[in-house]
């Protein structure tokens, strides 16, 4: 006769686990409140946003703030939101694509090849990544002024590529290192060229790392403000984060319009993350090679 025993963790352990979950839940609420407040403020009038005491539960939700910033309806702000949006898309997409191409080449080279100064070059890239962008604003502004790149999309693309390349190389290098070299060698034994082995074997296995690097690079370019505010002047090159300054005047701030613009900035970033979320999981299962 056999008996089955059910294991119950000690009461102290269960209380500790419950306390940890509660603390995490409260921390997440605290972190989400500012973002939720911005989103709600985008759909209510300035009078309700500035009310004292604060109105926590919106009374009148409206789309008037979005109509105003796009120049629709009776009240119009007349800001070129469409131009700012297109500038952001062009600059972020172009810089992300270039950074990914360079990052894949660099990450693959660091993961698969041995060459003189490899460790020093890799360390230099990581140290450059540690420099905050705001610290580069003055030297970049002076150099860009002499090269005629101030107030141009090309100037921002070059800056964002240089900021994103070290991180993309580091992240993609780590994923290529996880892929057994024997897979590529087996493909070449079966008749593939080095390029075919990379494209058909290694690239699909490293897709999650490349997607993650792309998302981070895009979000860096999409949300960056400090350098963009220094290097842009007109609607031909201003991005959405810089356009938020247009809602500030000498004595007043249009909080409703600013929050509406912030929501417009948030939506594409969330949509991109949602579309590639399945590729953001780093745990890949690699196949074996026949002996």
C-alpha positions in Angstrom: 0.0 0.0 0.0 1.5 3.3 -1.0 0.6 6.8 0.1 1.2 10.1 -1.6 2.4 13.0 0.3 1.7 16.6 -0.8 4.5 19.0 -0.1 3.4 22.3 1.5 6.0 25.0 1.8 6.5 26.5 5.3 4.2 29.3 6.3 7.1 31.7 6.5 8.1 31.0 3.0 4.6 31.5 1.7 4.3 34.8 3.6 7.6 35.9 2.1 6.5 35.0 -1.4 3.2 36.8 -1.0 4.9 39.9 0.4 7.3 39.9 -2.5 4.5 39.7 -5.0 2.6 42.5 -3.2 5.7 44.7 -3.2 6.3 44.1 -6.9 2.6 44.9 -7.7 2.7 48.2 -5.7 6.0 49.1 -7.3 4.6 48.5 -10.8 1.5 50.6 -10.0 3.8 53.5 -8.8 5.8 53.2 -12.0 2.7 53.1 -14.3 0.9 56.1 -12.6 2.8 58.9 -14.4 2.3 57.2 -17.8 -1.4 56.6 -17.1 -1.8 60.3 -16.0 -0.2 61.4 -19.4 -2.5 59.2 -21.4 -5.7 60.3 -19.5 -4.6 64.0 -19.7 -4.4 63.7 -23.5 -8.2 63.1 -23.5 -9.3 65.9 -21.2 -9.2 69.7 -21.3 -6.6 71.9 -19.8 -9.0 73.2 -17.1 -9.4 69.7 -15.7 -5.7 69.0 -15.9 -4.8 72.1 -13.9 -7.7 71.8 -11.4 -6.9 72.0 -7.7 -7.3 69.7 -6.0 -6.4 67.3 -8.8 -9.2 65.5 -10.7 -8.0 61.8 -10.6 -11.0 60.4 -12.5 -11.6 62.2 -15.8 -15.0 63.8 -16.1 -15.0 64.8 -19.7 -13.0 62.6 -22.2 -12.6 64.2 -25.6 -10.5 64.1 -28.7 -10.3 67.8 -29.1 -6.7 67.9 -28.0 -5.7 65.7 -31.0 -7.9 67.7 -33.3 -6.2 70.9 -32.3 -2.6 69.7 -32.8 -3.5 68.3 -36.2 -5.3 71.6 -37.2 -8.8 70.3 -37.2 -11.9 71.6 -35.5 -12.7 75.1 -34.2 -9.6 75.5 -32.1 -6.3 75.1 -34.0 -2.7 75.2 -32.8 -1.3 74.9 -36.2 1.7 72.8 -35.4 3.2 70.7 -38.2 2.7 67.4 -36.3 2.6 65.5 -39.5 6.0 66.8 -40.6 7.5 66.0 -37.1 6.1 62.5 -37.3 7.5 61.8 -40.8 10.9 63.2 -39.7 10.9 60.9 -36.7 9.9 57.8 -38.8 12.6 58.5 -41.5 15.4 59.3 -39.0 14.6 56.4 -36.6 14.0 53.8 -39.3 17.1 54.8 -41.3 19.4 54.9 -38.4 18.1 51.6 -37.0 18.6 49.9 -40.4 22.1 51.1 -40.8 23.0 50.3 -37.1 21.6 46.7 -37.6 23.6 46.1 -40.8 26.8 47.3 -39.1 25.9 45.6 -35.8 25.3 42.2 -37.6 28.6 42.5 -39.4 30.5 43.6 -36.3 28.8 41.1 -34.0 29.5 38.2 -36.4 33.1 39.3 -36.8 33.7 39.4 -33.0 31.9 36.1 -32.4 33.5 34.1 -35.2 36.9 35.5 -36.1 40.2 36.1 -34.4 42.1 39.3 -35.3 44.7 41.6 -33.7 43.3 44.0 -31.1 40.0 42.3 -30.9 39.6 42.6 -27.2 40.8 46.3 -27.2 38.4 47.3 -30.0 35.5 45.6 -28.3 36.3 47.3 -25.0 36.6 50.6 -26.8 33.1 50.2 -28.3 31.6 49.4 -24.9 33.3 52.4 -23.3 32.0 54.6 -26.0 28.5 53.3 -25.3 28.9 54.3 -21.7 29.2 58.0 -22.6 25.9 59.8 -22.2 24.6 61.5 -25.3 24.2 64.9 -23.6 27.9 64.9 -23.0 28.5 64.8 -26.7 26.1 67.6 -27.6 28.7 70.4 -27.6 31.5 68.7 -29.6 29.0 67.2 -32.0 27.3 70.7 -32.5 30.7 72.3 -33.2 31.7 69.6 -35.7 28.3 69.5 -37.4 28.3 73.3 -37.7 31.5 73.2 -39.7 30.3 70.3 -41.9 26.9 71.9 -42.6 24.9 69.1 -41.0 23.0 71.3 -38.5 19.2 71.1 -39.1 19.4 68.1 -41.4 18.0 64.6 -41.2 21.4 63.2 -42.2 23.1 64.8 -39.3 20.7 63.1 -36.8 21.0 59.8 -38.6 24.8 59.8 -38.3 24.6 60.7 -34.6 22.0 58.0 -33.8 23.9 55.3 -35.8 27.1 56.1 -33.8 25.1 55.8 -30.6 23.4 52.6 -31.5 26.2 50.6 -33.2 28.2 49.7 -30.0 25.0 48.3 -28.3 23.9 46.4 -31.4 27.3 44.9 -31.9 27.5 43.8 -28.2 24.0 42.3 -28.2 24.2 40.5 -31.6 27.7 39.2 -30.7 26.3 37.5 -27.7 23.6 35.7 -29.7 26.0 34.6 -32.4 28.3 33.2 -29.7 25.3 31.0 -28.5 25.0 29.4 -32.0 27.4 26.3 -32.3 30.0 26.9 -34.9 29.5 23.2 -35.9 26.1 24.1 -37.5 27.8 26.5 -40.0 30.6 24.0 -40.6 28.1 21.2 -41.3 26.2 23.4 -43.8 29.5 24.2 -45.6 30.4 20.5 -45.8 27.0 19.9 -47.4 27.8 22.5 -50.1 26.8 25.9 -48.7 29.1 28.9 -49.1 30.0 30.9 -46.0 27.4 33.5 -46.9 24.7 30.8 -47.5 25.5 29.1 -44.1 25.2 32.5 -42.4 21.9 33.4 -44.1 20.2 30.0 -43.9 21.5 28.7 -40.6 22.9 31.3 -38.3 20.8 34.3 -39.2 17.4 32.6 -38.4 18.8 31.3 -35.1 20.0 34.8 -34.1 16.7 36.5 -35.2 15.6 37.1 -31.7 18.8 39.0 -30.8 18.7 41.0 -34.0 15.0 41.9 -33.4 15.8 43.0 -29.8 18.8 45.1 -31.0 16.5 46.7 -33.6 13.8 47.5 -31.1 16.3 49.1 -28.7 18.0 51.1 -31.5 14.6 52.3 -32.9 13.4 53.4 -29.4 16.7 55.2 -28.8 16.4 57.2 -32.0 12.6 57.7 -31.6 12.7 59.0 -28.1 16.0 60.9 -28.0 15.6 64.6 -27.2 18.9 66.1 -25.9 20.9 65.9 -29.1 17.9 66.4 -31.4 17.0 69.7 -29.7 20.6 70.9 -30.2 20.9 69.8 -33.9 17.5 70.7 -35.3 15.9 74.1 -36.0 13.1 73.9 -38.5 10.2 71.6 -39.4 12.4 70.0 -42.1 14.3 68.1 -39.4 12.5 68.4 -36.0 11.4 65.2 -34.5 8.4 64.6 -32.3 10.2 64.8 -28.9 11.6 68.2 -30.0 8.2 69.3 -31.2 6.9 69.0 -27.6 8.7 72.3 -26.9 6.3 74.1 -29.2 3.6 73.7 -26.6 5.6 75.9 -24.1 5.2 79.7 -24.1 6.8 82.4 -21.9 4.1 82.2 -19.3 1.9 79.2 -20.2 2.2 75.5 -21.1 -0.4 73.7 -23.1 -0.4 70.5 -21.1 -3.3 69.0 -22.9 -1.7 69.4 -26.3 1.7 68.2 -25.0 0.1 65.1 -23.5 -1.7 64.4 -26.8 1.6 64.7 -28.6 3.2 62.3 -26.0 0.5 59.7 -26.8 1.3 60.0 -30.5 5.0 59.4 -29.6 4.1 56.4 -27.5 1.8 54.5 -29.9 4.3 53.6 -32.6 6.9 52.4 -30.0 4.3 50.2 -28.4 3.0 48.9 -31.7 6.6 47.9 -32.8 7.3 46.2 -29.5 4.0 44.2 -29.8 4.7 43.2 -33.4 8.2 41.7 -32.6 7.5 40.5 -29.1 7.9 36.9 -30.1 11.4 37.6 -31.3 12.4 39.3 -28.1 12.7 36.0 -26.1 16.3 35.3 -25.7 16.0 31.6 -24.9 16.6 29.7 -28.1 16.7 25.9 -28.5 19.5 24.9 -30.8 19.5 21.7 -32.7 22.3 19.2 -32.7 24.6 18.0 -35.4 25.0 14.4 -36.5 28.3 12.9 -35.6 
